[in-house]
Amino acid sequence: MLDLLGRVERCQDLAEEYRRVAALCATTEMRTHYSRMADHYRNLAEADEVGTTGLRQPLQQLAQ
């Protein structure tokens, strides 16, 4: 369970990082690319959260 929580947190961190990178991109093409990467990692994190509990719950509740 803790490994999955770590993976969820890592995916959330990557999504946030890609959002920041997208905001810095000069071209629409690159901004779109990094935004899609952020969406991908956000979706992975959400899927892992749902798969862990069958319900969407904040990570703090899962760690208890």
C-alpha positions as CSV (number, residue, x, y, z in Angstrom):
1,M,0.0,0.0,0.0
2,L,2.8,2.4,0.8
3,D,4.5,1.7,-2.5
4,L,1.3,2.7,-4.3
5,L,1.0,5.8,-2.2
6,G,4.6,6.7,-3.1
7,R,3.8,6.2,-6.8
8,V,0.7,8.4,-6.5
9,E,2.7,11.1,-4.9
10,R,5.4,10.8,-7.5
11,C,2.9,11.1,-10.3
12,Q,1.4,14.1,-8.7
13,D,4.8,15.7,-8.3
14,L,5.6,15.0,-12.0
15,A,2.3,16.5,-13.1
16,E,3.0,19.7,-11.1
17,E,6.5,19.9,-12.5
18,Y,5.3,19.5,-16.1
19,R,2.7,22.2,-15.5
20,R,5.4,24.6,-14.4
21,V,7.6,23.7,-17.4
22,A,4.6,24.2,-19.7
23,A,4.1,27.7,-18.3
24,L,7.7,28.6,-19.2
25,C,7.6,27.3,-22.8
26,A,7.8,29.9,-25.6
27,T,5.9,28.0,-28.3
28,T,2.4,26.7,-28.2
29,E,3.6,23.3,-29.5
30,M,5.9,22.8,-26.5
31,R,3.4,24.2,-24.0
32,T,0.8,21.8,-25.3
33,H,3.3,18.9,-25.2
34,Y,4.2,19.5,-21.5
35,S,0.6,20.2,-20.6
36,R,-0.4,16.8,-22.0
37,M,2.4,15.2,-20.0
38,A,1.1,16.8,-16.9
39,D,-2.4,15.6,-17.7
40,H,-1.0,12.1,-18.2
41,Y,0.7,11.9,-14.8
42,R,-2.4,13.5,-13.1
43,N,-4.5,10.8,-14.7
44,L,-2.1,8.1,-13.5
45,A,-2.2,9.4,-10.0
46,E,-6.0,9.5,-10.0
47,A,-6.3,6.0,-11.4
48,D,-3.9,4.7,-8.7
49,E,-6.0,6.4,-6.0
50,V,-9.2,4.9,-7.3
51,G,-7.6,1.5,-7.7
52,T,-6.3,1.5,-4.2
53,T,-9.6,2.2,-2.4
54,G,-12.3,1.8,-5.0
55,L,-13.1,5.4,-4.0
56,R,-11.4,8.7,-4.5
57,Q,-10.0,9.7,-1.1
58,P,-7.3,12.2,-0.2
59,L,-3.9,10.7,0.3
60,Q,-3.9,11.7,3.9
61,Q,-6.8,9.3,4.5
62,L,-5.1,6.5,2.6
63,A,-2.0,6.8,4.7
64,Q,-3.8,6.3,8.0
